[in-house]
Amino acid sequence: MQKGKIGVTSENLFPIIKKFLYSDHDIFLREIVSNAVDATQKIKTLASKGEYSGDVTNLKVRIKLDKEAKTITVSDSGIGMTAEEIDKYINQIAFSGANEFLEKYKDDANAIIGHFGLGFYSSFMVSEKVEIITKSYQKEAKAVKWSCDGTPEYSITEAERDEVGTDIIMHINSDSEEFLDEQNISGILDKYCKFLPVPVIFGKKKKWKEGQEIETEEDNQINDTNPTWTKMPADLKDEDYLNFYRRLYPIADEPLFNIHLNVDYPFNLTGILYFPKIKNNFEIQKNKIQLYSNQVFVTDSVEGIVPEFLTLLHGVIDSPDIPLNVSRSYLQSDSNVKKISSHISKKVADRLTDIFKENRSEFEKKWDDLKIFIEYGMLSDDKFYDRAMKFFLFKNNEDKYFTFEEYEKLIESNQTDKSNNLVYLYTTNKEEQYTFVEEARIKGYDVLILDDVLTPHLISRFEQKHTNKQFVRVDSDVVENLIKKEDSEKEDFSWEQKQELTPVFQAVCPES
């Protein structure tokens, strides 16, 4: 039997690992299960290289809950560990500059795990004791048992285990007994593990029989190992994308369309982004994009990770280049994340351009749902603004649609003022400003409908980006003054008003 102390170079580190590693303690299960998945994938890789001769055709990760013993056990048939590897990878939490690092991140303990890869120790957030029973794939390797009660002291002994792999046995502490609830564990697994690439089993499937739910003999697999975004776009149909969306957002309206991301250079990125229906009332829901790293859920709070306007989209982004366990502030400053963010913005613009070119009539039908998103992007991202000029649409009071270039050609002959400014007349409320719209129409002018909450900001943006273009609200003055054609004394009355006043003046001032 070997005893010792875990190699922590700062006595302050272990309490932080144990209690403050994450703000959400339920994440411990993600860490332990994803480690088991990683070990399973590694042994498959070794088998493919001829370095392991065991059967790897049906490997699974299993989670077992024992309420009486107050334990959660995560088991895998992965590569396992020798006593020497346990000493290297589990016992030695040693690094240079520990005190300096702790001081720097004392208010952001989440950064610790991403910096030093301490995922296993998240188990101590909920456990009074953790045991590892493991057997390495290496020939002649003996099974070993590691045990630690949450202090820096541990023990290693020989163990009984015939199969290659690892069991992590967590003895749940009295403050964390909510994690002994089956439904709670199911919810955590669904949140973090539902798309892991190795089958994850939690208990047995259940069915209703004679008015009650009974357990069957069939394993309850909680994850889809080959989710839609991991497949090639050429192998998918529209219905496949819709079904995946319904799984992610079961109560949402069906999306307008989607973008399938599939990039392997200069970084790895896959995913599917959906355009939800966004109405003029600005009922916007953010945090609907789920961020994954190798099919392991990271976060759904993506502000600062993707451009602000992209947070209006729904869907999944997956990249192994996104660090799994770091604070959001770290993610926001990460160079790979910035490159990924910029690329996604470009792909969104490219996709919108393609849809516009391929089926403009369908694009126009969806414009009222799309425009808030596109306007938001144009206001917040200069590069997106430039790209969006290809597909941004104006709608006039006759419900006809025009690109910026098309509309300029439409009005340039009749709506250019004396200073050679092109004047864009618009209404913010077609019904309330009906009289003014009609006067402009009679005058031969065209009037745009710009009636959503972003209109004032969008107009300001247009005028900043385009010289000699002016937006004038149709009810801001009498129709003769909306577009000054030439120098003349200001007339206080419209033609219609003059017609009404003529008989009045004639009555007061009769001809002599």
C-alpha positions in Angstrom: 0.0 0.0 0.0 1.3 3.4 -1.0 0.4 6.5 0.9 1.4 10.1 0.2 0.3 13.7 -0.2 -1.0 15.1 -3.4 1.6 17.4 -4.9 0.1 20.8 -4.5 2.7 23.5 -4.5 0.3 26.0 -2.8 -1.7 25.0 0.2 -4.4 27.4 -1.0 -5.0 25.5 -4.2 -6.7 22.3 -3.0 -9.6 24.1 -1.1 -10.2 26.1 -4.2 -10.3 23.0 -6.3 -12.6 21.3 -3.9 -15.1 24.1 -3.3 -14.8 26.8 -5.8 -13.7 25.3 -9.0 -17.0 26.1 -10.7 -20.0 28.2 -9.8 -22.3 25.4 -11.0 -21.4 22.3 -9.0 -23.4 20.0 -11.3 -20.6 20.4 -13.9 -18.6 17.8 -12.0 -20.6 15.1 -13.9 -19.6 16.6 -17.2 -16.0 16.5 -16.2 -15.9 12.9 -15.1 -18.1 11.6 -17.9 -16.1 13.5 -20.6 -12.9 12.1 -19.1 -14.4 8.6 -19.4 -15.3 9.3 -23.0 -11.8 10.5 -23.8 -10.3 7.4 -22.3 -12.7 5.3 -24.4 -11.7 7.1 -27.6 -8.0 6.7 -26.9 -8.3 3.0 -26.6 -10.1 2.9 -29.9 -7.3 4.8 -31.4 -4.7 2.4 -30.0 -6.7 -0.5 -31.4 -6.8 1.1 -34.9 -3.0 1.4 -34.7 -2.6 -2.2 -33.7 -1.3 -1.3 -30.2 -4.2 -2.9 -28.4 -5.8 -6.2 -29.4 -8.9 -6.2 -27.2 -12.5 -5.9 -28.5 -13.4 -2.2 -28.9 -16.6 -2.7 -31.0 -19.2 -1.9 -28.3 -17.6 0.3 -25.7 -19.8 2.4 -23.4 -19.6 4.7 -20.5 -21.9 3.8 -17.6 -23.2 5.9 -14.8 -24.6 4.2 -11.7 -26.5 5.9 -8.9 -26.6 4.1 -5.5 -28.8 6.1 -3.1 -28.2 3.8 -0.1 -24.4 3.9 -0.4 -24.7 7.6 -1.4 -22.4 7.0 -4.4 -22.2 7.9 -8.1 -20.0 5.7 -10.1 -18.8 6.5 -13.7 -17.3 3.4 -15.4 -15.5 3.1 -18.7 -13.6 0.5 -20.7 -11.0 2.9 -21.8 -7.2 2.9 -21.6 -7.1 2.8 -17.8 -4.0 3.8 -15.7 -1.1 2.2 -14.0 0.0 3.1 -10.5 2.8 5.2 -12.1 0.3 7.1 -14.3 -2.0 7.8 -11.3 1.0 9.2 -9.5 1.8 11.4 -12.5 -1.7 12.5 -13.6 -3.7 12.4 -10.4 -1.3 13.0 -7.5 0.8 15.8 -9.0 -1.1 19.0 -9.1 2.2 20.9 -9.2 3.0 23.9 -11.3 5.3 26.9 -11.3 4.0 30.3 -10.1 1.0 28.8 -8.3 0.7 31.6 -5.7 1.0 34.3 -8.4 -1.7 32.6 -10.4 -4.0 32.1 -7.4 -3.7 35.8 -6.5 -4.5 36.8 -10.1 -7.6 34.6 -10.4 -8.8 34.5 -6.8 -12.2 36.0 -7.9 -12.4 33.8 -11.0 -11.7 30.3 -9.9 -13.2 28.8 -13.1 -10.0 29.9 -14.9 -7.9 27.4 -12.8 -9.2 24.3 -14.5 -8.8 25.6 -18.0 -5.2 26.6 -17.2 -4.1 23.4 -15.6 -6.6 20.7 -16.7 -7.9 19.8 -13.3 -11.3 18.4 -14.3 -11.1 15.2 -12.2 -10.9 17.3 -9.1 -14.3 18.8 -9.7 -15.6 15.6 -8.2 -14.5 16.9 -4.8 -17.0 19.7 -5.0 -19.8 17.2 -4.2 -17.8 14.3 -2.7 -16.4 13.6 0.8 -14.3 10.8 -0.7 -13.4 9.7 -4.3 -12.0 6.4 -5.3 -10.5 5.3 -8.6 -10.3 1.6 -9.5 -8.4 1.2 -12.8 -6.5 -1.2 -14.9 -4.3 -0.1 -17.8 -4.5 -1.6 -21.3 -0.7 -2.2 -21.1 0.3 -5.9 -20.9 1.1 -7.2 -17.4 -0.5 -4.1 -15.8 -2.1 -4.7 -12.4 -5.3 -3.1 -11.3 -4.9 -0.4 -8.7 -7.2 1.5 -6.3 -6.6 5.2 -5.5 -8.5 6.8 -2.6 -8.6 10.4 -1.3 -10.9 12.0 1.3 -10.7 15.5 0.0 -7.5 16.3 1.9 -4.1 16.3 0.2 -3.5 12.8 1.5 -4.2 9.7 -0.6 -3.6 6.0 -0.7 -2.9 3.5 -3.6 -3.4 -0.2 -3.2 -3.7 -3.2 -5.5 -7.2 -3.9 -6.6 -9.4 -6.7 -8.1 -10.4 -5.8 -11.7 -10.2 -8.1 -14.7 -11.3 -5.7 -17.5 -9.3 -2.8 -18.8 -10.8 0.5 -17.9 -11.7 2.8 -14.9 -14.3 3.3 -12.3 -14.6 6.6 -10.6 -16.6 6.2 -7.3 -17.8 9.4 -5.8 -19.1 9.3 -2.2 -21.5 12.2 -2.1 -21.2 14.6 0.9 -24.1 15.6 3.0 -24.3 19.1 1.4 -24.7 17.7 -2.1 -27.4 15.0 -1.6 -29.5 16.5 -4.3 -27.1 14.7 -6.7 -28.4 11.4 -5.5 -31.8 12.1 -7.1 -32.3 10.2 -10.4 -34.2 12.9 -12.2 -31.6 15.5 -11.2 -28.8 13.3 -12.6 -30.8 12.7 -15.8 -31.2 16.4 -16.3 -27.5 17.1 -15.8 -26.6 14.4 -18.3 -29.1 15.8 -20.8 -27.6 19.2 -20.4 -24.0 18.4 -20.7 -23.7 14.9 -22.3 -26.5 14.4 -24.7 -24.2 14.6 -27.8 -21.1 12.9 -26.5 -19.4 10.6 -29.2 -19.4 7.5 -27.1 -22.6 5.8 -25.8 -23.4 6.9 -22.3 -25.7 4.6 -20.3 -27.7 5.7 -17.2 -29.8 2.9 -15.8 -32.4 1.0 -17.7 -35.2 2.2 -20.0 -38.7 2.4 -18.5 -42.1 1.7 -19.9 -45.7 1.9 -18.7 -47.4 -1.4 -17.8 -50.7 -1.7 -16.1 -50.8 1.9 -15.0 -47.3 2.1 -13.6 -43.8 2.7 -14.9 -41.5 -0.3 -14.7 -37.9 -0.8 -15.5 -36.9 -2.9 -18.5 -33.7 -4.9 -19.2 -32.7 -2.5 -22.0 -29.9 0.0 -21.4 -31.0 3.6 -21.2 -28.6 5.5 -23.6 -28.9 9.2 -22.9 -26.9 10.5 -25.8 -26.9 10.7 -29.6 -23.3 9.9 -30.6 -23.6 11.2 -34.1 -25.6 14.4 -34.0 -26.7 16.2 -37.1 -24.0 18.8 -37.1 -21.3 16.1 -37.3 -22.6 14.8 -40.6 -21.7 16.0 -44.1 -24.3 18.5 -45.5 -24.5 16.4 -48.7 -25.9 13.6 -46.6 -28.7 15.6 -45.0 -32.1 16.6 -46.1 -34.2 19.6 -45.0 -36.2 17.3 -42.8 -33.1 16.3 -40.9 -32.3 19.9 -40.1 -35.8 20.5 -39.0 -35.9 17.4 -36.8 -32.7 18.5 -35.1 -34.1 21.9 -34.5 -37.2 20.5 -33.0 -35.1 18.4 -30.6 -33.1 21.4 -29.5 -36.1 23.8 -29.2 -39.3 21.6 -28.9 -41.7 24.6 -28.4 -40.2 27.1 -30.8 -41.7 28.0 -34.2 -40.0 26.4 -37.1 -36.9 28.3 -38.3 -36.7 30.3 -41.5 -33.6 28.4 -42.7 -30.2 27.2 -41.5 -26.5 27.4 -42.1 -24.3 24.3 -41.8 -20.8 25.1 -40.7 -18.0 22.7 -41.7 -14.5 24.1 -41.6 -11.2 22.3 -41.1 -8.7 25.1 -41.9 -7.3 27.3 -40.4 -9.2 25.9 -37.4 -11.7 23.2 -36.8 -15.4 24.2 -36.7 -18.7 22.5 -37.2 -22.2 23.4 -36.3 -25.6 24.4 -37.5 -27.1 27.8 -37.0 -30.8 28.5 -37.5 -32.6 31.8 -38.2 -35.6 32.0 -35.9 -38.6 34.1 -36.6 -38.0 37.5 -35.2 -40.9 39.9 -35.2 -41.1 43.7 -35.2 -42.1 43.7 -31.5 -38.5 42.8 -30.8 -39.3 39.6 -28.9 -35.7 38.6 -29.0 -34.3 35.6 -27.1 -30.6 35.3 -26.7 -28.5 32.5 -25.4 -30.0 30.0 -27.8 -26.7 29.0 -29.3 -25.1 26.0 -27.6 -21.3 26.0 -27.6 -19.6 22.6 -27.7 -16.0 21.4 -27.7 -15.7 17.9 -29.3 -19.4 17.3 -28.6 -19.0 18.2 -24.9 -21.4 21.1 -23.9 -19.5 24.2 -22.8 -22.0 27.0 -22.4 -25.1 28.7 -23.9 -24.0 32.1 -22.8 -22.2 33.2 -25.9 -22.2 37.0 -25.6 -18.6 38.1 -26.2 -17.7 34.8 -27.8 -19.7 35.3 -31.0 -20.6 38.8 -32.4 -23.5 40.4 -30.5 -26.0 40.2 -33.4 -25.3 36.5 -33.9 -26.6 35.8 -30.4 -30.1 36.2 -31.9 -29.6 32.9 -33.9 -30.3 29.4 -32.6 -28.3 26.3 -33.0 -25.0 24.6 -32.2 -21.3 25.6 -32.6 -18.6 22.9 -32.0 -14.9 23.4 -32.1 -12.0 21.5 -30.4 -10.1 24.8 -30.6 -12.5 26.3 -28.0 -11.1 25.6 -24.5 -13.5 23.5 -22.5 -13.0 24.7 -19.0 -12.3 28.4 -18.9 -14.0 31.6 -17.8 -15.9 33.6 -20.3 -13.3 36.5 -20.0 -10.6 34.0 -21.1 -12.8 32.8 -24.0 -13.4 36.4 -25.2 -9.7 37.1 -25.4 -8.7 33.8 -26.9 -7.3 34.2 -30.5 -8.9 31.1 -31.8 -12.3 32.2 -30.5 -11.9 35.6 -32.2 -11.1 33.9 -35.5 -14.0 31.6 -35.2 -16.3 34.5 -34.4 -15.2 36.4 -37.5 -15.6 33.4 -39.7 -19.1 32.6 -38.5 -20.1 36.2 -39.2 -18.8 35.9 -42.8 -20.5 32.5 -43.3 -23.8 34.0 -42.1 -23.5 36.8 -44.6 -22.5 34.4 -47.4 -25.5 32.2 -46.7 -27.9 35.1 -46.8 -26.4 36.3 -50.1 -26.8 32.8 -51.6 -30.4 32.5 -50.5 -31.2 36.0 -51.8 -29.7 35.2 -55.2 -31.2 31.7 -55.5 -34.7 32.5 -54.5 -35.4 36.2 -54.1 -39.1 35.8 -53.9 -38.9 33.5 -50.9 -36.3 35.8 -49.3 -38.7 38.7 -49.7 -41.5 36.7 -48.1 -39.3 36.1 -45.0 -37.9 39.7 -44.9 -40.2 40.9 -42.1 -38.9 38.1 -39.9 -35.3 38.6 -41.0 -34.9 42.3 -41.1 -34.4 42.9 -37.3 -31.5 40.4 -37.3 -29.9 41.9 -40.4 -30.3 45.5 -39.3 -28.8 44.6 -35.9 -25.8 43.1 -37.7 -25.4 46.1 -39.9 -25.4 48.4 -36.9 -22.9 46.4 -34.8 -20.5 44.9 -37.4 -18.8 47.0 -40.2 -17.8 44.0 -42.2 -21.3 42.5 -42.0 -22.7 45.9 -43.0 -20.6 45.8 -46.2 -21.6 42.3 -47.0 -25.3 42.9 -46.2 -25.5 45.7 -48.8 -26.0 42.8 -51.3 -29.2 41.5 -49.8 -30.6 44.3 -47.5 -34.1 45.2 -48.7 -36.1 48.4 -48.6 -39.9 48.0 -48.7 -41.9 50.9 -50.0 -45.5 51.9 -49.3 -46.7 49.7 -52.2 -45.1 46.7 -50.5 -42.4 46.3 -53.2 -38.9 45.4 -52.3 -35.6 46.9 -53.5 -31.9 46.5 -52.8 -30.1 49.7 -51.9 -28.7 49.9 -55.5 -32.1 49.2 -57.1 -33.8 51.8 -55.0 -31.2 54.4 -55.8 -31.8 54.0 -59.5 -35.6 54.2 -58.9 -35.6 57.6 -57.2 -32.5 59.4 -58.5 -34.3 61.1 -61.3 -37.1 62.6 -59.1 -35.8 62.7 -55.6 -32.5 64.5 -56.0 -32.5 67.9 -54.3 -30.8 71.2 -55.3 -27.6 70.1 -53.4 -27.4 66.9 -55.4 -28.5 64.8 -52.3 -30.6 61.8 -53.0 -33.6 62.1 -50.6 -35.1 58.9 -49.2 -38.6 59.7 -48.0 -40.0 57.3 -45.4 -42.9 56.7 -43.1 -42.7 55.2 -39.6 -46.5 54.5 -39.5 -48.3 54.0 -42.8 -51.7 54.4 -41.4 -51.1 57.4 -39.1 -49.1 59.2 -41.7 -51.4 58.3 -44.6 -52.2 61.9 -45.6 -48.5 62.8 -45.9 -47.7 59.6 -47.8 -50.5 60.3 -50.3 -49.3 63.9 -50.8 -45.9 62.6 -51.6 -47.3 59.9 -53.9 -49.3 62.6 -55.8 -46.1 64.6 -56.1 -44.5 61.6 -57.8 -42.3 60.6 -54.9 -41.7 57.1 -53.6 -42.0 56.5 -49.8 -40.3 53.8 -47.8 -41.7 52.0 -44.8 -39.1 52.1 -42.0 -41.2 51.2 -39.0 -39.2 49.0 -36.5 -37.4 49.9 -33.4 -34.0 50.1 -35.0 -35.1 52.7 -37.7 -33.6 55.8 -36.1 -30.2 54.0 -35.6 -30.3 52.5 -39.0 -31.0 55.8 -40.7 -28.1 57.4 -38.9 -25.9 54.5 -40.0 -27.0 54.9 -43.6 -26.2 58.6 -43.7 -22.8 58.1 -42.1 -21.8 55.4 -44.5 -23.2 57.0 -47.7 -22.5 60.6 -48.7 -25.1 62.7 -50.5 -27.9 60.5 -49.2 -30.5 62.0 -46.9 -33.5 60.3 -45.1 -36.5 62.5 -44.5 -39.6 61.5 -42.7 -42.6 62.2 -44.8 -44.5 64.1 -42.2 -41.6 66.3 -41.2 -42.7 69.2 -43.4 -45.1 70.1 -46.2 -44.6 68.1 -49.3 -43.1 71.0 -51.2 -40.3 71.3 -48.7 -39.4 67.6 -48.4 -37.1 67.8 -51.4 -35.8 71.3 -52.2 -35.5 71.4 -55.9 -34.4 75.1 -56.3 -34.0 78.2 -54.2 -37.3 79.9 -53.6 -39.1 81.8 -50.9 -40.6 79.4 -48.4 -44.3 78.8 -48.9 -46.3 78.4 -45.8 -49.2 76.6 -47.4 -49.6 73.6 -49.5 -51.4 73.7 -52.8 -54.5 72.1 -51.2 -54.5 74.7 -48.4 -54.2 77.5 -50.9 -57.3 76.2 -52.8 -59.2 76.1 -49.5 -58.2 79.7 -48.5 -58.8 81.3 -51.9 -62.6 81.8 -51.5 -62.0 83.1 -48.0 -59.7 85.8 -49.2 -62.1 86.6 -52.1 -64.9 87.1 -49.6 -62.8 89.5 -47.4 -61.3 91.3 -50.3 -64.0 91.6 -53.1 -62.9 92.8 -56.4 -63.5 96.5 -56.8 
